[in-house]
């Protein structure tokens, strides 16, 4: 069962599937095209029995029909049973999923026949193409009046479901964020641009371009429930808040006094960045929790790595409110961190994020790998630009522009911070610079190496302050010649 589940959920990952793969059962039948009697017998058996990967849906459908008959007196799957036994923690997801099957199956009544339920759930399990997955769930949350349109509230509900899935299963209990409504509004406004409705195709293309990975946790969760929920129902285990067997990762950020003072990176913004920045920045900092026995939880160990898209390893490197604003302060706290970083820049109502895929360095040339990006979080969300060689930092090399820049066109950079770090120019419009925060997205070793380098620099500075020169060294020392040029050939106190 675990292997089948792994194959079924592979389409929700970061890489696209081919979209042409067939279920395991059909592969077994398609491969039996020779004239041997054994192959013909295998084909006959494949026709008689349902494919192995479809057995969970068959069992789940029969159990839901039994519950509907017992509790509602209806021969089919009712919305009440669908919500109560399949998605008990997410009634809105259950409602949209149920109505999607009703529409797709063209059901005449308000319940779903067993054959229709099985057919459409099997399609969900068989999806491997990223574009098909995104379109399916956008259509699932689409407008009830027009199946080819989706409203702002529909997209907001879909994104909020993904957010809840990532927040609800921490060991210390569900997490929350007071800024979630503002964060979701920036994404919705960025997509709809003050329009009330958009076509399904437009929203799918926009999500693919800007934040497609936010949709995949919903698909993975649905696949997990469709493939495993029959075990809990058959054993009369009704989940009423346990998370239906899911054990997700550790909290988004290490909670401490410094993080409490951060106002540019609340939990909801961290969730949004983890789902929109390249995957390099949200790699887990530690292995997922292991189940403590029992085959029923074996499949959730790897599911924990897939469903929860938020990081637990981001560490604060620099905050202008605590460390002071200035180029030297930025360089002191950011340089020598050998890992990817996120630079959050607040200028009036604008919140801009620079995604640097490698260690910051001072040079007169533009640098950066293909995972560099420039994002706008507020007032509307968008990926402004993404690509290699779009970062620039220079504070000491003469003859070249000084300051911090971002953008692939050196003649017209999208973001400019001058060397005094007192203002910002974003897409050609100047703003006063208010706050800068830098977060490290590498592993723990990257932070430890940076701290060791800083300790060495302090020790080296102290050592050079107490250097004692011998008489022989002083004769050849350059400072001696400077003093002679200034007209002071004698260096003791008596000569003065």
Order of alpha helices (4+ residues) and beta strands (2+ residues): alpha-alpha-alpha-alpha-alpha-alpha-alpha-alpha-beta-alpha-alpha-beta-alpha-alpha-alpha-alpha-alpha-beta-alpha-alpha-beta-beta-beta-beta-beta-beta-beta-beta-beta-beta-alpha-alpha-alpha
